[in-house]
Amino acid sequence: MSNTNAVSVKLKGYVWLVATVGVGLLLGLAVTADWERSPRELLTIALFAGFVVVGELLVVPIRHRGTVRELTATNTFAYALVLLAGPAIGVVALGLGSVVADLVRRKTPVKIVFNAAQWAIALTAGGAVTFALGGRPPIGVDDLAAFAAGGAVFLLVNHVLVGVVVSLAAGTPIIGGLLEDLRVEAATSAMLLALAPVAVVIAQQALLLVPTLLLPLVAVHRASKGEVEADARRAQAEALADQQRQLAAAAAAQAEHERRLAEQERQLVRSLQETDRLKADLIAGVTHELRTPLTTISGVLQTLNRRGVGLAGDDRAELVIMALRQSERLRRMIEQLLSAARFQDGDGVIPLPLPQAPVDVADLVRQAGAEARARHHDRRIAIETNGALPVRVAQDAVVQALGNLLDNACKYSPDGEPVRLSCGRDGDEAVLVVEDSGPGIPPADRQRIFERFTQLDAGATHRAGGVGLGLYLARQLAHSQGGRLVVADPVGEVGARFELRLPLLGEAVGS
């Protein structure tokens, strides 16, 4: 704010200084001017004074560096008056012409006074130099040097006076502003100023021919104005076209955004529909799988209730064993459902902490095999270990993962075929392998089988049902122990091979 105030103070001070000096010159020269002239001289002075007004009104717009500058023929007729009638009359005529032209263009009083004052100062300086160097009417060849020097001073002083006020108003450096357009300003103004001696000669020889000097000026004015207006219309059209392109691009972007939103909405609807379908299938599947053991248990209890006393001991024991087997199956399915609910979606992390400790993989294999044999007493489970393989895991998590793999293998293996459980090492990993002789797993399904509630159609080999959580839980348990569960190619032509890979302890890696 302080810089703005400082600029405003400088601008006002400069304007009033120029106005005071210029108006003082005008008043002083108006009093001292020799107005006792012949009628022809007074007519010539009046005619050129009128041309000064016309020159101020017939502005010639020229384009330079992307901006439009205004050029007038005022210099020509004002300097011609100096050569015809002396500096005093020339300055007074130029000042009055400037005031009349600014009044016609409805400029503010401050601008009217400043323009008249700066013209008066500039023309006084130029006229003084011209006459000091001996340039006086009638003009001859010997006067051209004086005329050129005075004209140069006139143009330079006028350029400085106007340039300073423009720089102060814009807040830009004064020297830079003066030098920026000096070459163009000097060239254009000098060409018009060179017509001044021509106008003087014509006035001295044939006064009636002087108005013909205005014809080129009018033609140039109209041509330049038309060109500037055409440029403005072309710029406006280009801006409009650019705006239309931007609007079209924005509309296209909006349309693409709406299309993406619509596609996302459709995908969400499809996802919700698929979720509803999976939920319905899950409820139907789980209901069916849970109903089967419950129905068996209920039937056994009803039989025992009705015929318990009349049943033989072997028959009663068989019914009890059947009920126990189905209750165990029901328990395992419920545990699988509860375990699946403990995992976070997709990251394989059990929220509940499981304590880990160093343990030998061979011990885990033997424990998981023994538990599987107890569950599947009619299935032969071959166990093979190969030396000590120390790992740091939660023992129950690894045994449960192996148990799920063994249950899956027993479910899909043909009758009479063994299920093989073994362990070994591969580099810095302990590899726990479960193999069966079932139909195997197609390569395209080797990742899908680890998804929740997924079961492959195995036809007649699908024996004990299930809710499709065994393999999902096995992989999540493996991940929770820093390991990984993968489906590998079977050793033989048939069957499935699952490998549970766990990182060995550091002291066992290089041994």
PyMOL commands that set and color helices and strands:
alter all, ss='L'
color gray80, all
select helices_A, chain A and resi 2-32+39-57+74-85+87-104+109-132+141-170+174-180+182-193+195-205+207-307+313-342+361-375+395-412+443-445+448-450+459-461+470-480+506-509
alter helices_A, ss='H'
color red, helices_A
select strands_A, chain A and resi 60-64+67-71+357-360+381-384+390-393+419-426+429-435+484-488+497-503
alter strands_A, ss='S'
color yellow, strands_A
deselect
rebuild
show_as cartoon
